[in-house]
Amino acid sequence: MARQRLKSDLPTKVCPVCQRPFAWRKKWADCWDDVKYCSERCRRRRNN
């Protein structure tokens, strides 16, 4: 049985809209390099 990673061990980025750090999520495993925003809300607010 594999050990789980601690959240502090996961890679992080800073959202350009809200300036908050966000951590890697499993659903972003295939596209982590393309992820820029922490949430759908920030993605929609990017130009405002």
C-alpha positions in Angstrom: 0.0 0.0 0.0 1.4 3.4 -1.1 1.7 6.2 1.4 -0.2 9.4 0.7 1.7 12.6 0.0 1.4 15.4 2.3 -0.3 18.5 0.9 2.8 20.5 1.7 4.8 18.2 -0.7 2.6 18.9 -3.7 3.7 21.5 -6.3 2.0 24.9 -6.0 1.4 28.0 -8.2 0.1 31.5 -7.5 -3.2 32.5 -9.1 -2.7 35.7 -11.2 -6.2 37.0 -10.4 -6.5 36.6 -6.6 -2.7 36.2 -5.8 -3.4 33.2 -3.6 -1.3 30.0 -3.8 -3.0 26.8 -4.9 -1.8 23.2 -4.9 -1.7 20.5 -7.5 -4.9 18.4 -7.8 -5.3 15.0 -9.2 -7.7 16.2 -11.9 -4.9 18.5 -13.2 -2.4 15.6 -13.5 -2.4 15.7 -17.3 -2.5 19.4 -17.7 -0.6 20.9 -14.7 1.7 23.0 -17.0 -1.4 24.6 -18.6 -3.2 25.4 -15.3 -3.1 29.2 -14.5 -6.0 29.9 -12.3 -7.0 28.4 -9.0 -10.8 28.2 -9.8 -13.4 28.7 -12.4 -14.3 32.0 -10.8 -10.8 33.4 -11.2 -10.7 32.1 -14.8 -13.9 34.0 -15.6 -12.6 37.2 -13.9 -9.2 37.2 -15.6 -10.1 40.1 -17.9 -12.1 42.2 -15.6 
